[in-house]
Structures are given as C-alpha cells and as structure tokens.
Amino acid sequence: MNHYRKDIAFAMLGWPFHILLDFPFHPKEFFPTKIVWPLSDFSFDGISWSRPEVWFPNLAGIIILFIYRKYHKVTDA
C-alpha cells in the first residue's frame, strides 16, 4: 500500500519551489544565487523581491492560495 499524507506532501513542495524562485529573484548585490555551484560561480542579476511588480503579485498569489485552501477542503475517506 502506498499511503501518504497529502497535506504534508503539499507543504514539502515549498522547498523546491523556493529554490527555483531564488534564481530570478535575488539581485547580485543582495544574495546572488550561484546556479551550478560548485562547478561554476555563474550567477545573474535577478529582480529584487521588494520591487512592487514582484511583491504585489506574490502577495496576491499567497492570499488566493489561502482562500482556495480554506474553501476547498478535501476530506479523507
């Protein structure tokens, strides 16, 4: 049998998602993410999280996700 808790599996998706978002959203002067370190020190200048065109959509996405999760509860059978 292959049983797992879906709520924990959903929460664990935050880790790889965070890693993927580190690359484009960290400017070189703050925290340059080295994509293929230790093979190379290559990094690129990303967009700062504090810029309104990044911050407001991020906040809206989080609010939408919380509202969706609140009203679409799944019960285990």
C-alpha positions, 0 to 999 in steps of 0.5 A: 500500500502506498499511503501518504499524507497529502497535506504534508506532501503539499507543504514539502513542495515549498522547498523546491519551489523556493529554490527555483524562485531564488534564481530570478529573484535575488539581485547580485548585490543582495544574495546572488544565487550561484546556479551550478555551484560548485562547478561554476560561480555563474550567477545573474542579476535577478529582480529584487523581491521588494520591487512592487511588480514582484511583491504585489503579485506574490502577495496576491498569489499567497492570499488566493492560495489561502482562500482556495485552501480554506474553501476547498477542503478535501476530506479523507475517506 
